[in-house]
Amino acid sequence: MPTRSAAVLASGTTNAAKLFIAALAFTSAYVGFSAYSSAGSAAVPAGPVTTVTLAAREVPVTEDITTTAAVAGKVTVNVLADGQAGCVKSYVARSLLINPDPDQGVTYRWRLTRWSPATKTWRTYLSDHDGTAAAEQTVQWRPRVTGNPGWYRVELKVQGADPINSDRFQVTC
């Protein structure tokens, strides 16, 4: 005499098998229809075929940032030569972050600020945030300025400490 749970298990297995078969049939039909509908879309080009060869190139950094040691309490900013046309500039901001309590993580925020001559204040242009649990870590951020010349500076604000500003720098086109 089969138990009630065995009957429920058997009917559940049957339903699962039926669903699997239905899903398999639907997938097969979809793949077949998809292959049928795209078969006529691949046209053979008329005339000679032109082969295009793409070449990769390396873009050097204008300053060697690996030799510039990050310093605690100071934000350094270097411009990167990113090979972009027009008014596009990429930068790398670095600092040495010392966590007073390595048992606890610490969060920090980067801000790229732009000088506003109209209001005579630094206004946020870009921002980002991150965190670390290390006792000491060099942190860096790579902001990008596109088509907006002016005076900028980078601010690093570590949780529980005063913000640190880089020297100001000018973006020109």
VEXRO-772817 format. One record per residue: x, y, z of N, C-alpha, C, O in turn; residue in one letter. Coordinates in Angstrom, 3 decimals. Each point is the difference from the previous one (the first is absolute). Layout:
% VEXRO-772817
R      n_u      n_v      n_w     ca_u     ca_v     ca_w      c_u      c_v      c_w      o_u      o_v      o_w residuo
R        X        Y        Z        X        Y        Z        X        Y        Z        X        Y        Z       A
...
***
This chain:
% VEXRO-772817
R      n_u      n_v      n_w     ca_u     ca_v     ca_w      c_u      c_v      c_w      o_u      o_v      o_w residuo
R    0.844   -1.160    0.000   -0.844    1.160    0.000    0.897    1.234    0.000    0.741    0.236    0.955       M
R   -0.810    0.553   -2.034    0.851    1.189   -0.087   -0.456    1.056    0.994   -1.192    0.149    0.271       P
R    2.148    0.571    0.258   -0.331    1.056    0.960   -0.410    1.252   -0.747    0.201    0.126   -1.208       T
R   -0.779    0.793    1.956   -0.478    1.253   -0.594    1.170    0.839   -0.523   -0.108    0.604   -1.067       R
R    1.236   -0.557    1.814    1.153    0.788   -0.438    0.629   -0.594   -1.252    0.520    0.738   -0.837       S
R   -0.561   -2.078    0.695    0.541   -0.628   -1.205   -0.838    0.382   -1.210    0.539    0.202   -1.088       A
R   -1.853   -0.101    1.265   -0.882    0.390   -1.101    0.260    1.449   -0.407    0.011    0.312   -1.191       A
R    0.197    0.568    2.156    0.282    1.408   -0.292    1.342    0.121   -0.700    0.142    0.780   -0.942       V
R    0.838   -1.541    1.390    1.318    0.013   -0.614   -0.068   -0.491   -1.436    0.627    0.582   -0.885       L
R   -1.379   -1.644    0.646   -0.132   -0.549   -1.354   -0.687    1.000   -0.922    0.424    0.178   -1.142       A
R   -1.487    0.481    1.627   -0.699    0.972   -0.859    0.873    1.224   -0.241   -0.066    0.590   -1.078       S
R    0.882   -0.190    2.051    0.915    1.137   -0.178    1.079   -0.312   -1.019    0.368    0.858   -0.802       G
R    0.142   -2.089    0.830    1.012   -0.426   -0.965   -0.588   -0.028   -1.403    0.656    0.405   -0.960       T
R   -1.875   -0.874    0.841   -0.673   -0.046   -1.303   -0.182    1.412   -0.548    0.254    0.248   -1.179       T
R   -0.692    0.677    2.033   -0.186    1.388   -0.439    1.328    0.628   -0.414    0.051    0.731   -0.988       N
R    1.001   -0.999    1.715    1.315    0.547   -0.335    0.472   -0.534   -1.341    0.570    0.744   -0.799       A
R   -0.802   -2.034    0.542    0.398   -0.596   -1.279   -0.790    0.630   -1.140    0.562    0.286   -1.057       A
R   -1.866   -0.064    1.259   -0.828    0.623   -1.035    0.479    1.426   -0.283    0.075    0.401   -1.161       K
R    0.244    0.356    2.184    0.497    1.373   -0.188    1.337    0.007   -0.726    0.239    0.858   -0.849       L
R    0.626   -1.797    1.174    1.298   -0.093   -0.665   -0.178   -0.290   -1.482    0.658    0.625   -0.833       F
R   -1.530   -1.557    0.491   -0.235   -0.361   -1.399   -0.610    1.185   -0.750    0.370    0.259   -1.146       I
R   -1.297    0.462    1.777   -0.615    1.164   -0.642    1.036    1.089   -0.238    0.004    0.623   -1.061       A
R    0.871   -0.385    2.027    1.049    1.022   -0.155    0.967   -0.395   -1.100    0.433    0.851   -0.776       A
R   -0.088   -2.130    0.698    0.894   -0.492   -1.041   -0.633    0.167   -1.381    0.680    0.395   -0.947       L
R   -1.967   -0.689    0.826   -0.699    0.143   -1.280   -0.063    1.471   -0.408    0.208    0.326   -1.169       A
R   -0.491    0.562    2.116   -0.069    1.433   -0.297    1.358    0.521   -0.446    0.089    0.748   -0.973       F
R    0.969   -1.139    1.678    1.346    0.447   -0.358    0.386   -0.490   -1.386    0.582    0.754   -0.780       T
R   -0.895   -1.997    0.464    0.318   -0.544   -1.329   -0.754    0.750   -1.079    0.563    0.314   -1.049       S
R   -1.827   -0.024    1.294   -0.794    0.731   -0.985    0.548    1.411   -0.189    0.068    0.488   -1.128       A
R    0.322    0.169    2.212    0.532    1.367   -0.088    1.314    0.033   -0.767    0.206    0.866   -0.850       Y
R    0.685   -1.812    1.149    1.288   -0.060   -0.693   -0.210   -0.291   -1.476    0.663    0.602   -0.844       V
R   -1.557   -1.498    0.520   -0.287   -0.312   -1.397   -0.576    1.195   -0.731    0.415    0.296   -1.120       G
R   -1.361    0.395    1.731   -0.595    1.185   -0.623    1.036    1.103   -0.156    0.037    0.675   -1.029       F
R    0.795   -0.490    2.028    1.042    1.027   -0.044    0.988   -0.282   -1.127    0.394    0.915   -0.724       S
R    0.001   -2.152    0.575    0.928   -0.367   -1.071   -0.658    0.178   -1.360    0.650    0.440   -0.949       A
R   -1.946   -0.779    0.841   -0.726    0.141   -1.261   -0.132    1.466   -0.401    0.183    0.341   -1.169       Y
R   -0.503    0.542    2.146   -0.227    1.405   -0.329    1.288    0.738   -0.317   -0.038    0.981   -0.742       S
R    1.185   -1.412    1.272    1.253    0.696   -0.291    0.755   -0.614   -1.167    1.016    0.551   -0.425       S
R   -1.479   -1.665   -0.100    0.714   -0.663   -1.092    0.029    0.863   -1.250    1.005    0.007   -0.712       A
R   -2.073    0.716    0.428   -0.043    0.813   -1.207    0.639    1.363    0.167    0.154    0.714   -0.991       G
R    0.221   -0.322    2.180    0.527    1.339    0.226    1.480    0.125   -0.289    0.503    1.119   -0.099       S
R    0.213   -2.220   -0.038    1.427    0.051   -0.276    0.208    0.088   -1.502    0.034   -1.015   -0.695       A
R    0.104    2.232    0.206    0.160    0.201   -1.432    1.459   -0.134   -0.390    0.888    0.370    0.769       A
R   -0.639   -0.889   -1.942    1.352   -0.130   -0.518    0.358    1.325   -0.640   -0.752    0.485   -0.845       V
R    1.889    0.131    1.219    0.339    1.296   -0.567    0.321   -0.097   -1.480    0.606   -0.963   -0.469       P
R   -1.030    1.992   -0.250    0.306    0.060   -1.419    1.348    0.666   -0.178    0.278    1.002    0.659       A
R    0.556   -1.521   -1.519    1.295    0.608   -0.252    1.063   -0.546    0.915   -0.231   -0.949    0.749       G
R    1.419    1.566   -0.817    1.121   -0.503    0.798   -0.197    0.263    1.497   -0.664    0.958    0.395       P
R    1.244   -1.814    0.407   -0.078    0.120    1.452    1.228    0.772    0.480    1.120   -0.287   -0.420       V
R   -1.331    1.262    1.297    1.085    0.792    0.560    0.289   -0.488    1.408   -0.907   -0.102    0.825       T
R    2.161   -0.196   -0.551    0.406   -0.439    1.327    0.512    1.205    0.778    0.824    0.765   -0.501       T
R   -1.314   -0.597    1.726    0.411    1.100    0.864    0.871   -0.569    1.109   -0.384   -0.968    0.656       V
R    1.548    1.558   -0.444    0.900   -0.425    1.058    0.072    1.095    1.047    0.308    1.147   -0.325       T
R   -0.585   -1.481    1.566    0.049    0.959    1.096    1.307   -0.166    0.753    0.465   -1.119    0.219       L
R    0.121    2.233    0.174    1.258   -0.048    0.730   -0.188    0.664    1.355   -0.633    1.051    0.102       A
R    1.183   -1.664    0.931   -0.047    0.588    1.332    1.254    0.834    0.200    1.062   -0.312   -0.540       A
R   -1.198    1.385    1.329    1.182    0.802    0.296   -0.005    0.353    1.473   -1.056    0.125    0.620       R
R    2.243    0.032   -0.070    0.127    0.368    1.402    0.075    1.511    0.111    0.615    0.667   -0.833       E
R   -1.244   -0.138    1.865    0.037    1.434    0.246    0.794    0.221    1.282   -0.385   -0.497    1.058       V
R    1.487    1.235   -1.139    0.835    0.164    1.195   -0.611    0.970    1.008   -0.795    0.872   -0.353       P
R    1.178   -1.041    1.595   -0.371    0.924    1.064    0.968    1.178   -0.069    1.202   -0.195   -0.183       V
R   -1.726    1.434    0.331    0.884    1.155   -0.109    0.964    0.096    1.164    1.109    0.511   -0.160       T
R   -1.508   -0.990    1.329    0.891   -0.038    1.155   -0.027   -1.405    0.558   -1.046   -0.650    0.008       E
R    2.180    0.181    0.456    0.080   -1.339    0.561   -0.553    0.024    1.420    0.693    0.397    0.937       D
R   -1.949   -0.825   -0.784   -0.634    0.068    1.318    0.500   -1.081    0.934   -0.218    0.080    1.209       I
R    0.885   -1.094   -1.747    0.501   -1.067    0.871    1.184    0.475    0.832    0.265   -0.562    1.064       T
R    0.461    1.594   -1.530    1.134    0.495    0.772   -0.419    1.105    0.960    0.766    0.374    0.888       T
R   -1.969    0.147   -1.060   -0.505    1.018    0.901   -0.615   -0.688    1.206   -1.065   -0.608   -0.109       T
R    1.717    0.697    1.244   -0.503   -0.666    1.201   -1.195    0.770    0.556    0.028    1.226    0.115       A
R   -1.072   -1.969    0.224   -1.160    0.612    0.631    0.374    0.389    1.427    0.721   -0.725    0.686       A
R   -1.221    1.876   -0.251    0.338    0.532    1.314   -1.285    0.164    0.802   -1.008    0.474   -0.523       V
R    1.044   -0.866    1.789   -1.156    0.185    0.875   -0.229    1.487    0.217    0.944    0.762    0.209       A
R   -2.199   -0.363   -0.259   -0.349    1.403    0.231    0.170    0.887   -1.217   -0.128    1.219    0.106       G
R    0.417   -1.811   -1.272    0.196    0.778   -1.219   -0.618   -0.750   -1.179    0.113   -1.223   -0.090       K
R   -0.765    1.954   -0.808   -0.554   -0.575   -1.218    0.818    0.524   -1.168    0.095    1.210   -0.206       V
R    0.501   -2.129   -0.566    0.737    0.387   -1.200   -0.848   -0.340   -1.218   -0.707   -1.007   -0.017       T
R    0.788    1.858   -1.002   -0.767   -0.201   -1.224    0.953    0.055   -1.180    0.774    0.948   -0.133       V
R   -0.825   -1.960   -0.724    0.804   -0.055   -1.212   -0.931   -0.131   -1.194   -1.030   -0.669    0.079       N
R    1.392    1.304   -1.180   -0.783   -0.113   -1.228    0.472   -1.223   -0.772    1.196   -0.289   -0.043       V
R   -2.127   -0.422   -0.561    0.313   -1.157   -0.819   -0.203    0.365   -1.464   -0.957    0.697   -0.336       L
R    1.830   -1.152   -0.523   -0.178    0.185   -1.440   -0.878   -1.145   -0.472    0.473   -1.126   -0.153       A
R   -1.742    1.407   -0.077   -0.911   -1.082   -0.363   -0.293   -0.072   -1.488   -0.811   -0.823   -0.424       D
R    1.457    1.671   -0.384   -0.149   -0.101   -1.441   -1.356    0.424   -0.533   -0.314   -0.279   -1.157       G
R   -0.498    0.945    1.967   -1.314    0.431   -0.449    0.110    1.298   -0.797    0.837    0.852    0.296       Q
R   -1.672   -0.714   -1.286   -0.046    1.222   -0.789   -0.884    1.022    0.702   -0.896   -0.361    0.762       A
R    1.154    1.636   -1.025   -0.828    1.048    0.580    0.395    0.303    1.426    1.153   -0.177    0.392       G
R   -2.114    0.632    0.373    0.261    0.415    1.383   -0.393   -1.115    0.964   -1.011    0.098    0.695       C
R    1.818   -1.159   -0.658   -0.216   -1.106    0.922    1.295   -0.201    0.766    1.048   -0.235   -0.601       V
R   -1.112    0.325    1.918    1.180   -0.169    0.840   -0.308   -1.029    1.087   -1.047    0.048    0.646       K
R    1.982   -0.979   -0.461   -0.113   -0.986    1.073    1.101    0.253    1.011    1.116    0.377   -0.358       S
R   -1.438   -0.587    1.620    0.931    0.269    1.092    0.031   -1.193    0.941   -0.917   -0.821    0.022       Y
R    1.993    0.742    0.754    0.055   -0.976    1.078    0.335    0.761    1.277    1.013    0.696    0.076       V
R   -1.874   -0.836    0.922    0.204    0.621    1.316    0.398   -1.110    0.958   -0.605   -1.072    0.006       A
R    1.641    1.337    0.816    0.509   -1.022    0.920    0.251    0.595    1.378    0.299    1.185    0.146       R
R   -0.431   -2.043    0.855    0.334    0.373    1.366    0.259   -1.275    0.792   -0.412   -1.090   -0.397       S
R    1.093    1.243    1.509    0.232   -1.124    0.899   -1.006    0.116    1.133   -0.025    0.997    0.723       L
R   -0.794   -2.012   -0.576   -1.039   -0.009    1.023    0.468   -0.853    1.159    0.342   -1.169   -0.185       L
R   -0.322    1.739    1.377    0.390   -0.729    1.208   -1.239   -0.148    0.875   -0.585    0.987    0.445       I
R    0.200   -2.225   -0.208   -1.186   -0.305    0.788    0.400   -0.096    1.468    0.785   -0.877    0.359       N
R   -1.302    1.755    0.501    0.388   -0.044    1.406   -0.491   -1.259    0.727    0.560   -0.379    1.029       P
R   -1.597   -0.264   -1.560   -0.521   -1.220    0.621   -0.167   -1.073   -1.071   -1.089   -0.146   -0.556       D
R    2.150   -0.611    0.256   -0.067   -1.001   -1.069   -1.009   -1.113    0.237   -0.361   -0.720   -0.931       P
R   -0.100    0.573    2.178   -1.025   -1.003    0.267   -1.352    0.425   -0.564   -0.898   -0.824   -0.168       D
R    0.763    2.096   -0.119   -1.226    0.547   -0.574    0.303    0.541   -1.389    1.071    0.562   -0.228       Q
R   -1.989   -0.725   -0.683    0.154    0.571   -1.332   -0.203    1.509    0.060   -0.617    0.524    0.929       G
R    1.142    0.156   -1.926   -0.163    1.440   -0.076   -0.449    0.340   -1.420    0.488   -0.588   -0.965       V
R   -1.401    1.523    0.840   -0.469    0.432   -1.309    0.609    1.351   -0.342    0.357    0.782    0.882       T
R   -0.245   -0.525   -2.179    0.517    1.287   -0.446   -0.725    0.420   -1.269   -0.574   -0.826   -0.709       Y
R    0.611    2.121    0.437   -0.692    0.558   -1.148    0.947    0.893   -0.790    0.729    0.808    0.576       R
R   -0.744   -0.957   -1.883    0.738    0.876   -0.901   -0.977    1.001   -0.599   -1.147   -0.333   -0.298       W
R    1.617    1.561    0.128   -0.789    1.007   -0.723    0.931    0.786   -0.909    1.055    0.468    0.429       R
R   -1.450   -0.329   -1.675    0.680    0.904   -0.917   -0.838    1.260    0.000   -1.163   -0.024   -0.402       L
R    1.749    1.134    0.855   -0.747    1.253    0.082    0.532    0.980   -1.035    1.180   -0.017   -0.349       T
R   -2.072    0.867   -0.131    0.331    0.996   -1.018   -0.289    1.378    0.570   -1.028    0.212    0.643       R
R    1.942    0.729   -0.883   -0.160    1.364    0.488   -1.057    0.713   -0.824    0.051    0.004   -1.230       W
R   -1.011    0.600    1.924   -1.046    0.785   -0.655    0.306    1.475    0.196   -0.117    0.503    1.117       S
R    0.509    0.213   -2.183    0.270    1.427    0.137   -1.255    0.800    0.368    0.095    1.047    0.642       P
R   -1.257   -1.536   -1.046   -1.250    0.713    0.294   -0.312    0.002    1.496   -0.369    1.035    0.556       A
R    0.516   -2.196    0.099   -0.325   -0.096    1.431    1.227    0.071    0.888   -0.111    0.089    1.223       T
R    1.302   -0.130   -1.855    1.275    0.015    0.725    0.074   -1.125    1.032    0.422    0.203    1.139       K
R   -0.849   -1.410   -1.577    0.045   -1.193    0.843    0.441   -1.196   -0.834   -0.080    0.014   -1.228       T
R    0.552   -1.058    1.928    0.316   -1.261   -0.651   -1.276   -0.825   -0.037   -0.624   -0.226    1.038       W
R    0.230   -0.226   -2.225   -1.223   -0.780   -0.171    0.353   -1.424   -0.440    0.935   -0.205   -0.775       R
R   -1.684   -0.762    1.270    0.254   -1.397   -0.344   -0.253   -0.232   -1.479   -1.059    0.343   -0.524       T
R    2.053   -0.933   -0.146   -0.097   -0.340   -1.420   -0.197   -1.508   -0.159   -0.851   -0.431   -0.779       Y
R    1.626   -0.377    1.509   -0.127   -1.462    0.040    0.250   -0.465    1.423    0.660    0.687    0.778       L
R   -1.189   -1.857   -0.440    0.308   -0.563    1.319   -0.043   -1.523   -0.072   -0.609   -0.581   -0.898       S
R    1.267   -0.044    1.861    0.047   -1.455    0.098    0.297   -0.341    1.456    0.482    0.847    0.752       D
R   -0.764   -2.071   -0.359    0.284   -0.419    1.376    0.491   -1.441    0.004   -0.225   -0.761   -0.941       H
R    0.900    0.416    2.022    0.547   -1.345    0.140    0.281   -0.234    1.484   -0.386    0.812    0.841       D
R    1.036   -1.888   -0.528    0.341   -0.308    1.379    1.122   -1.016    0.065    0.331   -0.643   -0.996       G
R    0.250    0.503    2.176    1.076   -0.965    0.195    0.016   -0.444    1.454   -0.495    0.701    0.882       T
R    1.068   -1.867   -0.647    0.180   -0.508    1.358    1.483   -0.150    0.316    0.362   -0.505    1.063       A
R    0.493    0.940   -1.978    1.441   -0.124    0.203    0.492    1.053    0.990   -0.626    1.048    0.162       A
R    1.738   -1.328    0.493    0.593    0.959    0.933    0.587    1.189   -0.758   -0.056    1.136    0.470       A
R    0.617   -1.409   -1.639    0.606    1.042   -0.829   -0.153   -0.415   -1.456    0.325   -1.131   -0.363       E
R   -0.823    2.048   -0.480   -0.218   -0.348   -1.394    0.110    1.235   -0.887   -0.518    1.066    0.334       Q
R    1.203   -1.224   -1.475    0.012    1.058   -0.993   -1.314   -0.079   -0.759   -0.333   -1.038   -0.572       T
R   -0.407    2.130    0.569   -1.282    0.052   -0.699    0.152    0.911   -1.200    0.750    0.974    0.032       V
R   -1.475   -1.304   -1.095    0.051    0.843   -1.181   -1.360    0.053   -0.678   -0.842   -0.881    0.174       Q
R    0.655    1.941   -0.950   -1.252    0.230   -0.717    0.355    0.592   -1.346    0.936    0.794   -0.100       W
R   -1.666   -1.165   -0.934    0.290    0.475   -1.357   -1.195    0.771   -0.560   -0.807   -0.556   -0.744       R
R    0.695    1.834    1.102   -1.092    0.804   -0.574    0.327    0.429   -1.424    1.159   -0.006   -0.413       P
R   -2.185    0.374   -0.320    0.141    0.409   -1.398   -0.808    1.268   -0.234   -1.170    0.079    0.374       R
R    1.799    0.904   -0.992   -0.666    1.262   -0.320   -0.192    0.042   -1.512    0.954   -0.170   -0.760       V
R   -2.176    0.394    0.336   -0.322    0.019   -1.421   -0.597    1.346   -0.384   -1.099    0.339    0.439       T
R    1.807    0.424   -1.246   -0.527    1.228   -0.590   -0.410    1.074    0.986   -0.974    0.712   -0.243       G
R    1.689   -0.574    1.347   -0.379    1.004    0.992    1.261    0.637    0.587    0.393   -0.328    1.120       N
R    0.250    1.243   -1.872    1.225    0.616    0.513   -0.277    0.845    1.240   -1.099    0.524    0.183       P
R    2.110   -0.404    0.655   -0.116    0.800    1.216    0.996   -0.472    1.039    0.877   -0.818   -0.281       G
R   -1.027    1.352    1.496    0.865   -0.386    1.124   -0.683   -1.091    0.805   -1.195    0.078    0.287       W
R    1.967   -1.098    0.076   -0.516   -1.158    0.733    0.922   -0.324    1.176    1.144    0.451    0.061       Y
R   -1.673   -1.238    0.862    0.798   -0.615    1.049   -0.725   -1.262    0.456   -1.207   -0.146   -0.193       R
R    1.968   -0.764    0.802   -0.556   -1.269    0.479   -0.029    0.040    1.521    0.961    0.419    0.645       V
R   -2.069   -0.859   -0.092   -0.165   -0.046    1.451   -0.160   -1.458    0.425   -0.740   -0.765   -0.619       E
R    1.448    0.397    1.687   -0.137   -1.324    0.608   -0.541    0.196    1.404    0.613    0.676    0.826       L
R   -1.761   -1.271   -0.564   -0.625    0.104    1.322   -0.079   -1.406    0.585   -0.742   -0.851   -0.491       K
R    1.523    0.623    1.553    0.022   -1.289    0.686   -0.949    0.085    1.190   -0.067    1.020    0.687       V
R   -0.649   -2.085   -0.461   -0.955   -0.069    1.104    0.665    0.405    1.316    1.017   -0.573    0.389       Q
R   -1.594    1.556    0.287    0.503    0.433    1.298    1.184    0.951   -0.057    0.587    0.295    1.041       G
R   -0.213    0.201   -2.229    1.146    0.915   -0.117   -0.392    1.202   -0.870   -1.003   -0.030   -0.713       A
R    1.809    1.073    0.790   -0.236    1.177   -0.834    0.367   -0.316   -1.449    0.862   -0.841   -0.253       D
R   -1.521    1.518   -0.705    0.332   -0.236   -1.406    1.400    0.498   -0.345    0.502    0.950    0.600       P
R    0.117   -1.609   -1.578    1.328    0.382   -0.504   -0.176    0.396   -1.462   -0.594   -0.744   -0.781       I
R    1.107    1.913    0.411   -0.117    0.486   -1.372    1.336   -0.055   -0.719    1.049    0.234    0.600       N
R   -1.091   -0.539   -1.873    1.209    0.058   -0.832    0.252    1.457   -0.349   -0.829    0.872    0.264       S
R    1.991   -0.623   -0.864    0.229    1.316   -0.590   -0.978    0.162   -1.151   -0.434   -0.983   -0.601       D
R    0.095    2.211    0.301   -0.912    0.207   -1.128    0.788   -0.175   -1.310    1.208    0.225   -0.060       R
R   -1.931   -0.627   -0.965    0.622   -0.175   -1.313   -0.987    0.474   -1.056   -1.212   -0.003    0.213       F
R    1.754    0.410   -1.357   -0.821    0.575   -1.052   -0.164   -0.986   -1.151    0.963   -0.625   -0.446       Q
R   -2.193    0.499   -0.020   -0.318   -0.812   -1.176   -0.238    0.973   -1.149   -0.844    0.892    0.093       V
R    1.599   -1.074   -1.178   -0.161    0.837   -1.180   -0.260   -0.887   -1.208    0.343   -1.182   -0.004       T
R   -0.946    1.762   -1.009   -0.268   -0.743   -1.246    0.895    0.542   -1.084   -0.050   -0.473   -1.136       C
***
